[in-house]
């Protein structure tokens, strides 16, 4: 009986893994779950998925001198203008700047595309 349950678990897990979609980077466009993210696209932020409503998969900072930190919840419903998309360590990212934000315009926004879409931190295209 235990062998049957283990076998069914393995088969089911393999099936769901095969159906899971991963982000693809082709030239300068990332494709994931009906979404296309590319330079010059505007991405709508929704709400952070951390318990305090900060963003868990969207970061702010330049990455070199000051590092990066999670984007604050007060930036919910903002718009990010994408300047670059890239793949690093098997994950696809978008880099851009927040629009209509005083004091944060010069700061870089980095979005983990798959995680942000899966956790509804950014709006999916339809």
N, C-alpha and C positions, 0 to 999 in steps of 0.2 A: 504494500500500500504506500509506504514512504517513497519507494522508487517511482511509482506512478505519479505521485504529487510532485516530486522533484523534476521528473521528465516534463510534466505539463507546465511547470513554472519556467523551465528553461526554454521550452518551445514558445510560450507566450512572451517571455522577455525578449527573445530573439525577434519575434514578429514585430513587437512594438519598437524595438531598436531599428529595425529595417524601415519602418514607416516614419521614424523621426527625421525631420528635415534639418539640414545644416546649411549655414550661410555659405554662399559661393561668391568669390570675388572674381569678376571677369572684367579685364581692362581697368576702368575706373568706376565700376558699379558693383555694389553688393546686393545680391538677391537673397531674400529670406522671407518665408511665409507671406506671399503676395506683396511684399514690399521691395522697392528698389530705392537704394540710397546711393547718391552720387554727388560730386562737387556741384555747388551752386543750388542744391535742393534745400528747401526749408523744411525742417523737422519740428513737428509740434510736440512739446513736452506735455505729459499728463501729470501724474502724481508719483511721488517717491514710494518705494516699496519697503523702506525701513520702518520699524515700529514708530519712530518719531516723525515719519513722513518725509525724511530726507531721501534723496535718491541713492539707491544702492549700486546702480550700474551706469550712472552718469557722473562724471567727475569734472572738477574745475582746477585749473592751475597750468603752469607751463611745463611741468614735468622735469625740468632741469635744475633750476636753482631753488624753487620753492616746493617742488613736488606737486602731487595732486591730492585732492580731498573730495569727498562726496559733495555733490551739488546740494545746496540748501533747499528745504521745502518751500521757501518763499519765492523760488523761481518756477514753481508749478505754473503750467499754462503758458510758459514762455515759448519762444521760437528760436531754434538754432539754425544758423545758416552754415551748411556743411562746406568746408574748404578742401577736405581730403578724406579719402577712405583707404584703409590699409589692413593687412593681415599680419598678426604677430602671435606667435606661439599657438597657432591653430584657431585663433579667434579673429573675427572681423570687427574693426573699429571705425568710427567716423570721428573726424576732428572738425571743429567749427567754432563760431562765436555766437553769443547770445545777442539777439536783436532787441532794440528799445530798452536797454538796461543801462542806467547811469553808473559808471564806475567799474562795471564788469565787462565792458565791450572789448577791452584789450586782453582779457583773460581767455585762455583756450578751454574749450569744452571737449571732453573726450567721452564718446558713447560706446559701450560694449553692445553692439547691435543685437545679437541673438538674445542676450539676457534682458536687455531693455525692452524688447518687443514681447518676449515671453512673460515678463513681469508687469507689462502694461505701463511702463514708464514713458514710452513714446507711442504715438498713434501709428497704427499700421495703415498702409495705403489700401484702398479698395478699388 
